[in-house]
């Protein structure tokens, strides 16, 4: 095999809580992550030497600052591969959007190189390598939905959202993970949603209960700083979403819809104001 084309799927957070800050500077989290039907296309081809990365997005870094480039370098060096690779990423997942767009591309590169160079790496080994690149990367090797703990690397596959439609809308801005954490108040004493309630709702497939059990601790800080993000959430609910929440550290907001026509209407309305608006299904 000399080349391969892979789909690198985006994720959304159905639940995101930050437990505490660790001595090493990372944070312990508790999350439920769900893959969706929005994906980048990652094409990989053997070359004689070096790493060449191209994308359809002019402002995206294509060198050492790109996590997919780092993934390729990691594999080539770790396994002493005396060849190079050409990588082209057709970006569809919005950038700096809280949807693991970079992490999922990195995971796709590792999976692709594993096949092209016949490394026979296990899923566990690929996830271990991915963790050295970023906390979200291990999840991107799984398909469907998982409970994530630790810094995001302790993954337990669970029943995922498999009904309804998702409308996602990203305002014309980006939020870095660092900025989101700077606006996070870990001393907030307000009552949190119980993650077990959402896990049980997912297990039973009760879409109304799922919609009412969504939670993201980052919302308050981001809403205070960027009211337009809260406005998107409010409008999702006005348009008939069973539940709506910001995913990851934002600023993308999604709504869960049972009815396709309501979802399509919401999608059409958001698209008038936000170019990066999507209508997709959950992926399991």
Secondary structure, 3 states (H helix, E strand, C coil): CCEEEEEEEEEEEEEEEEEEECCCCCEEEEEEEEEEEEEEEEEEEEECCCEEEEECCCCCCCCCCCHHHHHHHHHHHHCCCCCEEEEEEECCCCCCCCCCHHHHHHHHHHHHHHHHCCCCCCHHHHHHHHHCCCCCCHHHHCCCEEEEECCCCEEEECCCCCCCEEEEEECCCCCCHHHHHHCCCCCCCCCCCCHHHHHHHHHHCCHHHHHHCCEECCHHHHHHHCHHHHHHHHHHHHCCCCEEEECCCCCCEEEEECCHHHHHHHHHHHHCCCCEEEEECECC
